[in-house]
Amino acid sequence: MKSPTAAKATPTDIGAAGPALKGPGPEGRGGRRRIRRQLPTSPWLFAAPGLVIVAVFILYPFVSTLNNSFTDKRTLIPGEYVGLANFRELLHDDMFWIGLRNSTIYVLVVVPALVVLPLLLAMLVQKHIPGITFFRSAFYTPVVASIVVVGLIWVWMLDERGLVNAVLEAVGVGKVGFLSDQWLLLFSAMAVTVWKGLGYYMIIYLAALANVPRELHEAAAVDGAGAFRRFLTVTVPAVRSTMVLVGALSSVAAFKVFSEVYLMAGPTGGPAGEDTTLVMLVQRVGTGLTGRVGYASAISVVVFVVTVALMLLVLRADRKEDA
């Protein structure tokens, strides 16, 4: 006959003695792991640094600019509330319409170039051939170069005594006023913008082209489609969403152009200020000891509204094509 002390321990007994048998550790009774309750504020603690940065460097400047646009504030004068007076003045300001015209032309010329040319460049450098890495790096070099350095180099090249005019004069064409003619100056700045942005958007297109199935090109080639036909029927539809992204990014950047035109045209905005863009006008009007901060803020609000409208137009066009 078995002794009572030799009887097997039941699960209830083990559970009762759990802490003593298990020893210290995260498990509780019955070997179950303890679950600590998460405070409701824990996610906000992780997001707090990013939210503070956004609030200080984005939201506050935006709200401050919007508030200043309804005042006659100057650099050293707080100013008073004037309602829509600044916006009414814009309608009669010739320089505002010149800036709006130049910024709009900039978008109409630069955006199509930056949507198509980087795609063609990406198709050229995506092939795995010896030395292609060197060309990829060479095409991307203008992106990492300082815009000030790039602008000065192009100014020296396009000057009347620069390299380009020296070559043109040597072949008998004669000197061209790239930096003295209103339209040549504006289009020269556009060329610099396109040249500097090619490598950046090329990288975006390379990532998109890597996801295009090779079987689609092979099937199109079997059907007798040539290289141009495959580009239109296979490549373009496959990277259309990327083209929309590039169009949105380049349109906003082109409308807010400043550095290229400022470096090539100077603070005055070219001959008689005819090459002034909206952002250059904001800088000219709103800086200095007598700067009209309220009026410059009103122009900034217009720039913001137009850039948002450009992005909405691009997205709306993309949705129509999907439908």
N, C-alpha and C positions, 0 to 999 in steps of 0.2 A: 504494500500500500504506500502510495507516494505521499511524501511530506507536504504539508500546505506551503511551506517556504520554498519548495522546489517547483511550484506551479509556475506556468509561463505568465509573464506580465501581459496584461491586456492593453489594447491601444489606449483605453481610457487612462490606465496607469502611466503609460509613456507620455501621454499628453500632459498629465498632471505634473510629471517630473521633467517636462520638456526643458525649462530654463536651466535646471540643474544639470541635465544630461548634455545639453547642447553647449552650454558655456556661453560666454559673451559673444555677441555677433549681431548682425542686422536682422536675423530671423526672430520671430516672436513665438507664441505658443503654436505647437503642432508643426514647427518648421516653416511657417509662413513668413515671407519677407514683409517687413513693415513698409508701408507706403506713406511717404511724407506729403502732407497737403501743401500744394503750391499756392503762394499768395496771389491774389488777383492782380497785384501791381507788378509782379515779376516781369511779364513781357514788356511793360512800359519802361522798366529800369534798363532793359537791354536796348530799347529803341530811343531812350532819352538823349544820348549824345548826338545821334543823327537828327532827331527832331529839333534839338537846340541849334544845330548848324543851319538847318533849313529855315528855321524861324528868324535867326539873326541875319543871315546873308541872302535870303530870298524873300521871305514873306514881309519882313519889316521894310526893306528897301522898296518893295512893290507898293505896299500900303502908303509909305511916305511919299513916293512919287505921285501916286494917285491923288493924295491929299494936296500936295503942292501944286498940282495942275489946276486947281480951282482957286489959287491964291496969286497975288502979285509979289511973291517972295523973291528977294534978291540975295546975293552972297552974304552981305553984312546987314540985311534988313529982314526981320521976320516976315513981314508982309501981312496982308489982310485978305479975307475971303472976297473973291470977285466973281464967283459963279462960273459961267461959261464964256467969260470975256476972252480968255486965252484961246479958246477953240474958235471963237468968232474971228479973232485976229488972224488965225491961221488961214482962213478962207481968203483974206486979202493980202497975204504975204507972198510976194513973188518968189522969194528964196525957198519957201516951203514947197511951192509947186515945182520949182526946179529940182529940189532934192527928191521929191516924190517921183518925178519923171525919170531921173537918173537911176534911182533905186529900182524902179519898175523895169527899165530897160536892162539893168544889170541882171535881174531875175530871168527875164525872157531870153537872154543870150547865154548866161552861164549855166543855168539849170539843165537845159537839154544837152549841153556839151558834157556836163559832169554826170549825166545819166547814161549816155551812150559810150563816150570815149573810154572811161575806166572799164566798162564791160568788154570792149574790144581788146583793151590792153590785158585784161585778166585772161582772156581766151588765148592770147599769144604766150603769156608766161606760165600758163598752167601745164604746159607740156613738159615732160621729164626728159630733158636733153642736157648734155654736158654744158656747164657754164650758165645755166638759166638762173641759178641763185644769185649770181653777180648782177644780172639785169633786174631781178626783183628788188635787190637792195638799192640799185641805182635809181629805179623808178620811185622808190619810197623815200629816198634821201631828202627831196624838197619838203616832205611832210614834217620831218623832225628839225629842219632848218628854221631859224628864227625868221619871222616875217619881216622884221626890220632889216636883217641882213639880205634877205631875198629882194626886198623892195629897193634897197640901195644898189644892189648888183644890177637889177634891171634898169634903174635910172641911169647908171653909168653906161650901160650898153645902148640905151635908146636916146641918149643925149645927142645933140647935134655934132659933138666931137667924139661920140662913142663908137663902139665896135660896129654896130649895125649900120650906122650911117657911113662909116669908113668903107665898109664892104659895098654898100650901094653906090657910093661915089666912085669906087674903083671899077665897078662894072658899067658905069655910065648912066646909072639911074638918077643920081643926084641925091642931095640930102632931103630927108623927110622929117617934118616937125612932129615927131611922135609925142613930145611933151609940151608942145606949144599950140597944137590944134585941139579944139574942144572935143571933137568926136574921136580923133586918133588917140588922144590921151585916155578917154574913157574906155575905149576898146583895148588899149594896151594894158590898163589895169585889169580888165576882164581876162586877158590872156594870162596874166600873172596868177590870178585866182584859179583859173582852170589848171595851169601848170603845177601849182602847189597842191591842188586837191586831187590830182589824178591818182597818186600813189595810195592815198588814204582810202578812197572808194574802190580802188583796185583790190585791196585786201578784203574788203567786204564782199565783193563779187567772187573772189577766189574761194571764200568759204561757201558761198551759194553754189558755185559751179561744181564743187566737190561732192555735192549731194544730188547732182543730176544723174540718173541711171544711165550707164553706158549702153544698155540694151536699146534705149530709145533712139540713140544716134545710129546704132547698127541696123535697127529695123527700118529707119528712114533711108539709110543708104541702100539697103536691099530693095526698097521700093523705087529707087532711082533718084532720090532727092540729092541735089548738090549741096555744097558747103553753105551757100547763102540761104537755100531753102531750109536746110536743117537749122540754121541759126534762127530763122523766123518761126518755124513750127515746133522746134524742140527746145532750144536754149532760152529764147525769150519767154515763152509760157512758164518754163521751169523756174526762172529767176524773177518773175514779174513782181512778187511781193518784195524782193530785195530792191528792185528798181523803184518801187513806191517809197520804200524807206530812204533810198538815196535821194529821190526827188524831194521828199519832205525836208531832209537835213540840209541839202544844198540850197533849197529855196529860202529857208530861214536865214542861213549864213549869207547868201547873196544879198538879201534885202537889208541886212544889217551890216553890210560891208563898210569898213572904215580904214583899216591900215593900208591896204593897197592903194586906194585913191589918195589918202592923206600923204603917203610917202612920195607918190609920183606927181601929184598935183600941188602939193604944198598946203599950208594952212588956209590959203585963200580959196582953195577949191578950183584951181586952174584959171584960165583967162576969164576975167570978170566974174569969177565964182560959178561959171556955167557947169562945172563938173562936181559940184557939191552934192553929197548924198544926205539922206535924212539924219544919219548918225553923226556925220560931220557937222551938220547944222546944230544938233543938240550940243555937241562939244563947243562949238563956236559961241552959241548964244548963252549957254549956262555956266561958262567958266570965267575966271577973272574977278577982279574986285567989284565990278559992276555987272556981273553975270545975272541974267534974268532966269533964276532957278524955276520960277513958276511957269514961264513960257516954255522953257526947255523941257520941263516935266510934261507939259501938254503935248509936245512933239513926241516925247517918249511913249506916252499913252497911245498915240496914233500908230507908232511903229509896232507896239505890242499888239494892237487890234489887227493890224494888217498881217503880221506874221501868224497869228492864230488863224486868221481867215485863209491864208495860204495853205496851212497844214490841213484845215478842214476841207478845202477844195481838192487837195491831193487824195485824202482819204475817201472823199465822196466819189471821185473818179474811179478809185480802186473798187469801191463797192458796186458801182454801176457795171464795171467789167465782170465782176463776179456774178452779178445777176444775169 
